[in-house]
Amino acid sequence: MRKTWSLSILMLLSVVLILSGCGSSGGKDDNTFKVGLEAGYAPFNWTQNDDSNGAVPIDGSSEFAGGYDVEIAKKIADGLGKKLVIVKTEWDGLVPALTSGKIDAIIAGMSPTEERKKTIDFSDNYYKSNLIMVVKKGSPYEGATSIQDFSGAKVTAQLNTFHYSVIDQINGVNKQPAMDNFPAMRVALESGTIDGYVSELPEGVSAATANENFAYVEFQDGFNTSDDDTAIAVGLEKGSDLTSKINEILAGISEDERAQIMNDAIKNQPAAN
């Protein structure tokens, strides 16, 4: 009887160990580098239908992701000796996906703002840009030199970004509700729902390249921002052991190479983005 009881305990322990092993297989894979991005912010990241120009498959989808962020992610994954996995994620879902362990990093044109630093860590910057306004070509705002020239204009920016908060620096602006993504803002601009949206220079160049009806305004008297507001870095979990290694990899990418990657991204973006 005692022997039978002992055998039952051993069998039960074996089942527990097997189940535990199965459960762990769903956790982080040490051989992959899972990167979250929205794949809708050209030229930093976008969605396309094939792997042309070095685009990477989107996890769980038949589509591919390309752009500046993807090229940086590829270099980081190579440096880490891991396989890059792109996880397409809505902007608002990026930080929760990171903190919950669904992704290993955010490489999505994200600025290392003080507010975000309360929740996640950031690598060194991998891009630096300036804020601009995207407008319709031929509109009264195309020749603006100051943000105050947009007094009375209908202006918006992406939801939950510092781009939206700086609109308040324009006296008398007709601030519109924030929008979920940049494709939606381009549609709103095309239709005349808005007069302009706040963005960064590469996206402005991208918008004007993709649509001949768009122009972007660089200001002599622009928005008041901090260095972190206009920088872009890799988002990582608090205390991540990847941070120092990623910083080493980023340090090995020269400014000339970064500029070339961005120029290629602007040239290669799909027309729909």
C-alpha positions in Angstrom: 0.0 0.0 0.0 2.8 2.4 0.9 4.6 1.5 -2.3 1.5 2.2 -4.4 1.0 5.5 -2.6 4.6 6.5 -3.3 4.2 5.5 -7.0 1.1 7.7 -7.2 3.0 10.7 -5.7 5.8 10.2 -8.2 3.3 10.1 -11.1 1.6 13.2 -9.8 4.9 15.0 -9.6 5.8 14.0 -13.1 2.6 15.4 -14.4 3.2 18.7 -12.6 6.7 19.0 -14.0 5.4 18.3 -17.5 2.7 20.9 -17.2 5.2 23.4 -15.7 7.5 22.8 -18.7 4.6 23.4 -21.1 3.7 26.6 -19.3 7.2 28.0 -19.5 7.3 27.5 -23.3 4.8 30.4 -23.6 7.2 32.8 -21.9 10.0 34.8 -23.3 12.1 33.1 -26.0 15.8 33.8 -25.4 16.5 33.3 -29.1 14.1 36.1 -30.3 14.0 39.8 -29.9 10.4 40.9 -29.9 10.0 44.5 -31.0 6.7 46.4 -30.7 5.8 49.2 -33.1 2.5 50.5 -34.7 3.7 50.0 -38.3 1.8 53.2 -39.3 4.3 56.1 -38.8 6.3 56.4 -42.0 9.2 56.8 -42.5 9.9 55.4 -39.0 7.7 52.4 -39.5 5.0 51.2 -41.9 3.0 48.2 -43.1 3.5 46.7 -46.6 2.5 43.6 -48.5 5.9 42.0 -49.2 9.5 41.8 -48.0 10.9 44.3 -50.5 13.5 46.8 -49.3 14.3 44.6 -46.3 10.9 44.6 -44.7 10.3 42.0 -41.9 7.3 39.8 -41.4 4.8 41.0 -38.8 4.1 38.3 -36.2 0.8 36.5 -36.8 0.1 38.3 -40.0 0.8 38.0 -43.8 2.0 41.6 -43.9 5.5 43.1 -43.4 6.9 46.0 -41.6 9.5 48.4 -43.0 11.0 51.7 -42.2 13.8 53.4 -40.2 12.8 51.8 -36.9 12.8 48.3 -38.5 16.3 48.8 -39.9 17.5 49.9 -36.4 15.7 46.9 -34.9 17.5 44.6 -37.3 20.9 46.0 -36.4 20.1 45.6 -32.7 18.8 42.0 -33.1 21.9 41.1 -35.1 24.1 42.6 -32.4 22.3 40.7 -29.7 22.5 37.4 -31.8 18.8 37.0 -31.8 16.0 36.6 -34.4 14.0 39.8 -34.9 10.2 39.4 -34.4 8.0 42.4 -35.2 4.8 42.7 -33.1 2.4 45.2 -34.6 0.9 47.1 -31.7 -1.3 50.2 -31.4 0.5 53.2 -29.9 -1.4 53.2 -26.7 -0.7 49.5 -26.2 3.1 49.7 -26.6 4.1 50.4 -23.0 1.6 47.9 -21.6 2.9 45.3 -24.0 6.4 46.0 -22.8 5.7 46.0 -19.1 3.6 42.8 -19.4 6.4 41.0 -21.2 4.7 40.5 -24.5 7.6 42.4 -26.2 11.2 42.9 -25.3 11.5 46.5 -26.6 9.7 49.4 -28.2 11.4 50.7 -31.3 8.6 53.0 -32.6 9.8 56.6 -32.9 9.1 57.0 -29.2 10.6 59.9 -27.3 12.1 59.3 -23.9 10.0 61.8 -22.1 10.1 62.3 -18.3 6.6 61.0 -18.0 7.4 57.7 -19.8 10.6 57.3 -17.8 8.5 56.8 -14.7 7.2 53.6 -16.2 10.0 52.3 -18.5 13.7 52.7 -19.2 15.2 54.0 -22.5 18.4 53.4 -24.4 20.6 56.1 -25.7 19.0 58.1 -28.5 19.0 56.7 -32.0 17.5 59.7 -33.7 17.0 63.4 -33.1 14.5 65.6 -34.9 12.5 68.8 -34.9 8.8 69.5 -34.6 7.1 70.8 -37.8 3.5 71.2 -39.0 2.1 69.3 -41.9 -0.4 71.4 -44.0 -2.1 71.4 -47.4 0.0 72.7 -50.2 -1.2 76.1 -51.3 -3.0 76.8 -48.0 -2.6 80.1 -46.1 -0.5 78.2 -43.6 2.2 76.9 -46.0 4.2 80.0 -45.7 4.1 80.2 -41.9 7.3 81.0 -40.1 6.0 81.0 -36.5 3.8 78.6 -34.7 1.7 81.7 -33.8 0.8 82.0 -37.5 -1.6 79.0 -36.7 -3.8 81.1 -34.5 -7.3 80.2 -35.4 -6.2 77.1 -37.3 -7.7 73.7 -36.7 -4.7 71.7 -35.5 -4.3 68.2 -34.0 -1.7 65.6 -33.3 -1.4 62.0 -32.3 -3.2 60.8 -29.1 -1.0 60.5 -26.0 2.0 62.2 -27.5 3.8 65.3 -26.5 3.0 66.6 -30.0 -0.5 67.1 -28.9 0.4 69.0 -25.7 2.6 71.6 -27.5 -0.4 72.7 -29.5 -1.4 74.7 -26.5 1.6 77.0 -27.1 -0.2 78.5 -30.1 -2.3 81.5 -29.0 -5.9 81.2 -30.2 -5.5 77.9 -31.9 -8.6 75.8 -32.6 -7.3 72.6 -31.0 -9.0 69.5 -32.4 -9.4 66.2 -30.7 -6.3 64.0 -30.8 -6.2 61.2 -33.4 -5.1 57.6 -33.0 -2.5 57.5 -35.8 -0.8 59.4 -38.6 -2.7 57.8 -41.5 -5.9 59.1 -39.9 -4.4 62.6 -39.6 -3.4 62.6 -43.3 -6.9 61.7 -44.3 -8.3 64.5 -42.1 -5.9 67.0 -43.6 -6.8 65.9 -47.2 -10.5 66.3 -46.5 -10.1 69.7 -44.8 -11.3 68.5 -41.4 -8.0 70.0 -40.0 -5.7 72.7 -41.2 -2.5 71.0 -40.0 -1.1 68.4 -37.6 2.1 68.5 -35.5 4.7 66.0 -36.4 8.5 65.5 -36.7 10.6 66.5 -39.7 11.0 62.9 -41.2 7.3 62.3 -41.1 6.6 65.6 -42.7 9.0 64.9 -45.5 7.4 61.4 -45.8 3.9 63.0 -46.0 4.9 65.5 -48.6 6.7 62.7 -50.6 3.7 60.4 -50.5 1.1 63.1 -51.3 1.8 66.0 -53.7 -1.0 67.9 -52.0 0.9 68.1 -48.7 3.6 70.4 -47.5 5.5 70.7 -44.2 6.4 73.9 -42.3 9.7 74.3 -40.5 9.5 77.2 -38.0 11.9 80.1 -37.3 9.9 80.6 -34.1 8.9 77.1 -33.2 7.6 75.0 -30.3 9.3 75.1 -26.9 10.5 71.5 -26.3 13.1 69.7 -24.2 15.9 67.6 -25.8 14.2 64.4 -24.7 10.9 65.5 -26.4 12.5 65.6 -29.8 14.8 62.6 -29.4 13.9 59.0 -30.1 15.2 56.0 -28.2 14.5 52.3 -27.6 11.9 51.6 -24.8 12.9 48.8 -22.4 11.6 47.3 -19.2 12.8 48.9 -15.9 16.2 47.5 -15.1 16.5 45.5 -18.3 19.8 43.7 -18.8 19.5 44.6 -22.6 20.0 48.3 -22.1 23.8 48.4 -21.9 24.2 46.0 -24.8 21.8 47.9 -27.0 23.6 51.2 -26.2 26.9 49.5 -27.4 25.2 48.5 -30.6 23.7 51.9 -31.2 27.1 53.5 -30.5 28.5 51.5 -33.5 26.0 53.1 -35.9 27.6 56.3 -37.3 25.6 59.5 -37.8 26.2 59.2 -41.6 24.8 55.7 -41.6 21.7 56.8 -39.6 21.2 59.6 -42.1 21.4 57.2 -45.0 19.0 54.8 -43.3 16.5 57.6 -42.9 16.9 58.8 -46.5 16.4 55.3 -47.8 13.3 54.9 -45.6 11.8 58.1 -47.0 12.5 56.9 -50.6 11.2 53.3 -50.0 8.0 54.1 -48.1 4.8 52.7 -49.8 2.7 55.4 -51.5 -0.2 54.6 -49.1 1.8 55.5 -46.1 
